[in-house]
Amino acid sequence: MWNSLAFNETMMFSVLNYQEAIRALSLYAVYKRIPMQSYQYIEEYDRIMTPVVKMYDDGVFINVYKTKNPKVTRMMDQNEFVLPNTQEMNEKGLMLVDLEAIDMPYKRLSEYLNKEMINKLSLFTCTNINNKVRCFYSKINQIKKAFNKDISLEEKMEEAKFSDMTLPEQIMALDILAKDGVDAMAEFVSREITLNADLLY
């Protein structure tokens, strides 16, 4: 889970130059831990991150990322990496942020969840949504791949990183698997692990 958090939460900053990457990540950490304090840094963060968003919108982000982070490319390929498009970020990302706001109300993210506000989101929130959707789809791919192998259930659970969930979550996941199949279970596990990773902050 630490590896997943480190990869997903730093990816968007990894195309910046060294000093800007450190500053943007620091400001983002303030947003994640004490979001009410982050409002004073919105203009600075937006200035630093606007070129990154443009790379993303222009479809060149992943190429720039791979050029600047060649060692990570192999890991991305192994995990069947998916870069979410805007629609996926809006739909799945808002759902994940909504769950985060319910589970951790001190973050006070509910003001961002009105779909009419999607184009007015701060880049802090857009980064958060992007990170969550990437983590979510990465875990779904990993889980489906593990559970479609001809190995024991214990081996499938180990390969799918069930250990990143609590025991009650693991039991619930297996119950969903028995009742609704692999796809429904993979979505549940991915959501739980995505939210659990956020707690590591």
C-alpha positions in Angstrom: 0.0 0.0 0.0 2.9 2.3 0.7 4.2 1.7 -2.8 0.7 2.4 -4.3 0.4 5.6 -2.3 3.8 6.9 -3.2 3.3 6.1 -6.9 -0.2 7.5 -7.3 0.2 10.6 -5.1 3.4 11.8 -6.6 2.9 11.0 -10.3 1.5 14.3 -11.4 4.4 16.2 -9.7 7.0 14.0 -11.3 7.0 15.9 -14.6 7.9 19.2 -12.9 11.4 20.5 -12.3 12.9 19.5 -9.0 12.1 22.6 -6.9 8.6 23.0 -8.2 7.9 19.2 -7.7 8.9 19.5 -4.0 6.8 22.7 -3.5 3.7 21.3 -5.2 3.9 18.0 -3.3 4.3 20.0 0.0 1.2 22.1 -0.8 -0.7 19.0 -1.8 0.2 17.4 1.5 -1.2 20.4 3.3 -4.4 20.0 1.3 -4.7 16.3 2.2 -4.1 16.7 5.9 -5.6 20.1 6.7 -7.6 21.2 3.7 -9.0 24.3 5.3 -5.4 25.6 5.6 -4.7 24.9 1.9 -7.0 27.6 0.6 -4.3 30.3 1.1 -2.1 28.3 -1.3 -4.6 27.8 -4.1 -3.1 30.4 -6.4 0.5 29.2 -6.0 -0.5 25.6 -6.5 -2.6 26.4 -9.6 0.3 28.4 -11.1 2.7 25.5 -10.6 0.3 22.7 -11.8 -1.4 24.5 -14.7 1.3 23.3 -17.2 0.8 19.7 -15.9 -2.9 19.9 -16.4 -2.3 21.2 -20.0 0.0 18.2 -20.6 -2.8 15.9 -19.4 -5.5 17.6 -21.5 -3.2 17.6 -24.6 -2.6 13.8 -24.2 1.2 14.2 -23.8 1.5 13.8 -20.0 2.3 10.1 -20.1 5.1 10.5 -22.6 6.7 13.3 -20.6 6.3 11.2 -17.4 8.0 8.2 -19.0 10.9 10.4 -20.3 11.5 11.9 -16.8 10.9 8.6 -14.9 12.2 5.8 -17.0 12.7 3.3 -14.1 8.9 3.5 -13.3 7.8 2.6 -16.8 8.4 -1.2 -16.2 6.2 -1.1 -13.1 3.5 0.8 -14.9 3.4 -1.8 -17.7 3.3 -4.7 -15.2 0.3 -3.2 -13.4 -1.7 -2.6 -16.7 -1.6 1.1 -15.9 -4.6 3.2 -16.9 -4.6 7.0 -17.3 -8.2 8.1 -16.6 -10.0 10.4 -19.0 -12.0 13.4 -17.9 -15.3 11.6 -17.9 -13.9 8.8 -15.7 -12.4 11.4 -13.3 -15.8 13.2 -13.1 -17.9 10.1 -12.5 -15.7 7.6 -10.6 -13.6 10.3 -9.0 -16.5 12.2 -7.5 -17.9 8.9 -6.1 -14.5 8.1 -4.4 -14.1 11.7 -3.0 -17.7 11.5 -1.8 -17.0 8.3 0.1 -13.8 9.9 1.5 -15.8 12.9 2.7 -18.3 10.5 4.4 -15.6 8.4 6.0 -13.4 11.3 7.0 -15.7 14.3 7.4 -12.9 16.5 8.9 -11.7 16.9 5.3 -14.9 19.0 4.4 -14.9 18.0 0.8 -18.6 18.0 0.3 -18.7 21.4 -1.2 -16.8 20.0 -4.2 -19.3 17.2 -4.9 -21.9 19.1 -6.8 -21.5 18.0 -10.5 -22.3 21.6 -11.6 -19.1 22.6 -9.8 -16.8 20.2 -11.7 -15.3 22.9 -13.9 -14.7 25.1 -10.9 -12.8 22.6 -8.8 -9.4 23.7 -7.5 -6.4 21.9 -8.9 -5.9 20.5 -5.4 -9.2 18.6 -5.7 -8.6 17.7 -9.3 -5.2 16.2 -8.4 -6.9 14.3 -5.5 -9.6 12.9 -7.9 -7.0 12.0 -10.5 -4.9 10.1 -8.0 -7.8 8.2 -6.6 -9.1 7.1 -10.0 -5.7 5.9 -11.1 -5.3 4.0 -7.8 -8.8 2.6 -8.2 -8.3 1.3 -11.7 -4.8 0.0 -11.0 -6.2 -2.1 -8.2 -9.1 -3.4 -10.2 -6.7 -4.6 -12.9 -4.4 -6.2 -10.3 -7.3 -8.0 -8.6 -9.0 -9.3 -11.7 -5.7 -10.6 -13.0 -5.0 -12.4 -9.7 -8.5 -13.9 -9.5 -8.6 -15.1 -13.1 -5.4 -17.3 -12.5 -5.7 -21.0 -11.9 -4.2 -20.9 -8.3 -5.7 -21.4 -4.8 -7.9 -18.8 -3.2 -5.2 -18.0 -0.7 -2.7 -17.3 -3.5 -5.3 -15.1 -5.3 -5.9 -13.1 -2.1 -2.1 -12.7 -1.6 -1.5 -11.6 -5.1 -4.5 -9.2 -5.0 -3.0 -7.6 -1.8 -6.0 -8.4 0.4 -3.5 -7.7 3.3 -4.0 -4.0 2.5 -7.6 -4.4 4.0 -8.8 -5.1 7.5 -10.1 -8.6 8.3 -13.8 -7.5 8.2 -13.2 -5.9 4.8 -11.6 -9.1 3.5 -14.5 -11.2 4.7 -17.0 -8.8 3.1 -15.0 -9.0 -0.2 -15.2 -12.8 -0.2 -18.9 -12.6 0.5 -19.3 -10.3 -2.5 -17.2 -12.7 -4.6 -19.5 -15.6 -3.7 -22.7 -13.7 -4.3 -21.9 -11.3 -7.2 -18.7 -12.5 -8.8 -15.2 -11.3 -9.5 -16.1 -7.9 -11.1 -18.2 -6.7 -8.1 -15.7 -8.0 -5.6 -12.8 -6.2 -7.5 -14.7 -2.9 -7.4 -15.4 -3.2 -3.7 -11.8 -4.1 -2.9 -10.4 -1.4 -5.1 -12.6 1.2 -3.4 -11.6 0.0 0.1 -7.9 -0.1 -0.7 -8.0 3.4 -2.3 -9.7 4.8 0.8 -7.4 2.9 3.1 -4.3 4.3 1.3 -5.6 7.8 1.9 -5.6 7.1 5.6 -1.8 6.6 5.5 -1.5 10.4 5.4 
